[in-house]
Amino acid sequence: MPAWLVVILFAIGAVALFVVGMSITIIFKGHFIDSEISTNKNMQKLGIKCAVQETREDMGMADCSDDAAGCSGNCSACDIEHSAKANNDK
């Protein structure tokens, strides 16, 4: 068997192994891992907050759950630099 064929077969096998390994949670649990802080109930019970929310609270601004602050409860939607710039312009 040519060496290039062995390399290609090994690469295909490695990719297949990685795909199966990464999808084990989906296969056994039936859903993706909930790694977003704003939607993960266990992280919320432990009092874990996203860095943007902690920074906003330290600056005395509304937290990420405040719709008036332009956030929808999803910490990735909060923009600390934009809101800080808006406060400096006032």
PASEBA-1860 file (N, C-alpha, C; in nm, 3 decimals):
! residues 90
1> MPAWLVVI> 0.086/-0.117/0.000/0.000/0.000/0.000/0.090/0.124/0.000 ~ 0.060/0.220/-0.087/0.144/0.341/-0.094/0.134/0.423/0.036 ~ 0.240/0.495/0.064/0.247/0.575/0.187/0.143/0.686/0.188 ~ 0.115/0.747/0.074/0.018/0.855/0.070/-0.122/0.805/0.103 ~ -0.154/0.682/0.064/-0.284/0.625/0.094/-0.299/0.598/0.243 ~ -0.190/0.554/0.306/-0.192/0.531/0.451/-0.216/0.662/0.524 ~ -0.150/0.768/0.480/-0.166/0.900/0.543/-0.310/0.949/0.528 ~ -0.367/0.936/0.410/-0.504/0.981/0.386/-0.602/0.900/0.470
9> LFAIGAVA> -0.587/0.769/0.474/-0.675/0.685/0.555/-0.662/0.717/0.704 ~ -0.540/0.742/0.749/-0.519/0.779/0.888/-0.586/0.913/0.919 ~ -0.576/1.010/0.828/-0.638/1.140/0.848/-0.790/1.129/0.852 ~ -0.847/1.049/0.763/-0.992/1.029/0.762/-1.037/0.961/0.892 ~ -0.961/0.863/0.937/-0.993/0.795/1.062/-0.984/0.888/1.182 ~ -0.882/0.976/1.185/-0.866/1.070/1.295/-0.981/1.170/1.298 ~ -1.020/1.221/1.183/-1.131/1.316/1.177/-1.261/1.248/1.223 ~ -1.283/1.125/1.179/-1.403/1.052/1.221/-1.403/1.030/1.372
17> LFVVGMSI> -1.288/0.998/1.428/-1.278/0.978/1.573/-1.308/1.107/1.648 ~ -1.257/1.219/1.600/-1.283/1.348/1.666/-1.430/1.386/1.656 ~ -1.494/1.362/1.542/-1.636/1.395/1.526/-1.721/1.313/1.622 ~ -1.692/1.184/1.632/-1.767/1.098/1.725/-1.740/1.141/1.869 ~ -1.616/1.173/1.901/-1.582/1.215/2.036/-1.651/1.344/2.077 ~ -1.661/1.438/1.983/-1.725/1.566/2.016/-1.877/1.555/2.022 ~ -1.934/1.453/1.961/-2.080/1.441/1.961/-2.132/1.342/2.064 ~ -2.047/1.297/2.155/-2.091/1.201/2.257/-2.202/1.260/2.343
25> TIIFKGHF> -2.193/1.386/2.379/-2.298/1.449/2.460/-2.430/1.450/2.385 ~ -2.426/1.482/2.259/-2.549/1.485/2.180/-2.606/1.344/2.166 ~ -2.519/1.247/2.147/-2.566/1.109/2.128/-2.632/1.057/2.256 ~ -2.570/1.075/2.371/-2.621/1.017/2.494/-2.726/1.103/2.565 ~ -2.708/1.236/2.562/-2.802/1.323/2.633/-2.913/1.375/2.543 ~ -2.888/1.382/2.415/-2.989/1.430/2.322/-2.992/1.580/2.305 ~ -2.895/1.653/2.362/-2.891/1.798/2.346/-2.747/1.846/2.359 ~ -2.725/1.969/2.314/-2.593/2.028/2.326/-2.566/2.068/2.470
33> IDSEISTN> -2.440/2.082/2.506/-2.404/2.129/2.638/-2.442/2.277/2.648 ~ -2.509/2.315/2.755/-2.550/2.454/2.775/-2.437/2.527/2.846 ~ -2.352/2.591/2.769/-2.236/2.657/2.827/-2.252/2.808/2.841 ~ -2.366/2.862/2.799/-2.391/3.005/2.811/-2.434/3.036/2.955 ~ -2.366/3.127/3.018/-2.390/3.158/3.159/-2.533/3.207/3.181 ~ -2.585/3.284/3.089/-2.718/3.342/3.110/-2.831/3.241/3.103 ~ -2.808/3.124/3.042/-2.914/3.025/3.029/-2.887/2.897/3.107 ~ -2.769/2.880/3.165/-2.736/2.759/3.239/-2.782/2.774/3.383
41> KNMQKLGI> -2.881/2.694/3.423/-2.940/2.705/3.556/-2.840/2.669/3.666 ~ -2.753/2.572/3.642/-2.655/2.534/3.744/-2.554/2.646/3.771 ~ -2.510/2.714/3.667/-2.419/2.827/3.686/-2.488/2.941/3.761 ~ -2.614/2.963/3.732/-2.689/3.069/3.800/-2.707/3.035/3.948 ~ -2.732/2.907/3.980/-2.745/2.866/4.120/-2.617/2.890/4.197 ~ -2.501/2.870/4.130/-2.372/2.891/4.195/-2.335/3.038/4.204 ~ -2.414/3.125/4.142/-2.386/3.268/4.148/-2.281/3.314/4.048 ~ -2.255/3.232/3.946/-2.155/3.268/3.845/-2.218/3.368/3.749
49> KCAVQETR> -2.146/3.475/3.722/-2.192/3.578/3.631/-2.089/3.596/3.521 ~ -2.134/3.645/3.407/-2.038/3.670/3.299/-1.956/3.795/3.333 ~ -1.842/3.807/3.272/-1.750/3.917/3.301/-1.813/4.051/3.269 ~ -1.892/4.057/3.164/-1.956/4.182/3.126/-2.055/4.225/3.233 ~ -2.133/4.130/3.283/-2.231/4.163/3.387/-2.161/4.209/3.514 ~ -2.054/4.142/3.554/-1.981/4.185/3.674/-1.921/4.323/3.657 ~ -1.869/4.352/3.539/-1.811/4.483/3.513/-1.919/4.591/3.517 ~ -2.034/4.562/3.457/-2.144/4.659/3.459/-2.190/4.686/3.601
57> EDMGMADC> -2.196/4.581/3.685/-2.236/4.601/3.824/-2.131/4.678/3.901 ~ -2.003/4.653/3.874/-1.895/4.726/3.941/-1.896/4.874/3.904 ~ -1.935/4.904/3.780/-1.939/5.042/3.734/-2.067/5.112/3.777 ~ -2.158/5.039/3.842/-2.283/5.098/3.887/-2.388/5.107/3.779 ~ -2.366/5.037/3.672/-2.462/5.038/3.562/-2.561/4.923/3.583 ~ -2.666/4.920/3.504/-2.765/4.812/3.514/-2.699/4.680/3.475 ~ -2.748/4.571/3.534/-2.691/4.442/3.500/-2.749/4.391/3.370 ~ -2.700/4.279/3.322/-2.738/4.228/3.190/-2.883/4.185/3.181
65> SDDAAGCS> -2.949/4.164/3.292/-3.089/4.122/3.286/-3.182/4.242/3.269 ~ -3.129/4.361/3.272/-3.210/4.482/3.258/-3.231/4.513/3.110 ~ -3.356/4.503/3.063/-3.384/4.529/2.922/-3.358/4.675/2.885 ~ -3.371/4.765/2.980/-3.349/4.906/2.951/-3.203/4.934/2.918 ~ -3.114/4.847/2.962/-2.971/4.867/2.936/-2.931/4.817/2.798 ~ -3.027/4.765/2.723/-2.996/4.716/2.590/-2.952/4.572/2.589 ~ -2.973/4.502/2.699/-2.935/4.362/2.707/-3.060/4.277/2.716 ~ -3.050/4.158/2.662/-3.167/4.070/2.660/-3.153/3.956/2.759
73> GNCSACDI> -3.065/3.967/2.858/-3.042/3.859/2.951/-2.930/3.768/2.905 ~ -2.890/3.782/2.782/-2.782/3.703/2.727/-2.656/3.789/2.736 ~ -2.560/3.744/2.816/-2.442/3.828/2.841/-2.361/3.855/2.716 ~ -2.371/3.769/2.617/-2.298/3.796/2.494/-2.359/3.914/2.419 ~ -2.484/3.949/2.451/-2.548/4.062/2.386/-2.509/4.194/2.452 ~ -2.454/4.189/2.572/-2.414/4.311/2.641/-2.284/4.364/2.581 ~ -2.277/4.492/2.563/-2.159/4.554/2.505/-2.108/4.659/2.602 ~ -2.010/4.623/2.684/-1.960/4.712/2.789/-1.895/4.836/2.730
81> EHSAKANN> -1.822/4.822/2.620/-1.752/4.937/2.562/-1.851/5.036/2.502 ~ -1.953/4.985/2.435/-2.052/5.073/2.374/-2.130/5.148/2.481 ~ -2.172/5.079/2.587/-2.251/5.145/2.690/-2.166/5.242/2.771 ~ -2.037/5.211/2.792/-1.948/5.303/2.862/-1.927/5.429/2.779 ~ -1.916/5.412/2.648/-1.898/5.526/2.559/-2.023/5.613/2.559 ~ -2.140/5.551/2.564/-2.266/5.625/2.564/-2.280/5.705/2.693 ~ -2.235/5.649/2.806/-2.241/5.721/2.933/-2.144/5.838/2.936 ~ -2.030/5.825/2.871/-1.932/5.935/2.867/-1.979/6.048/2.778
89> DK> -2.061/6.016/2.676/-2.110/6.118/2.585/-2.218/6.203/2.648 ~ -2.283/6.153/2.752/-2.394/6.228/2.814/-2.346/6.343/2.897
END
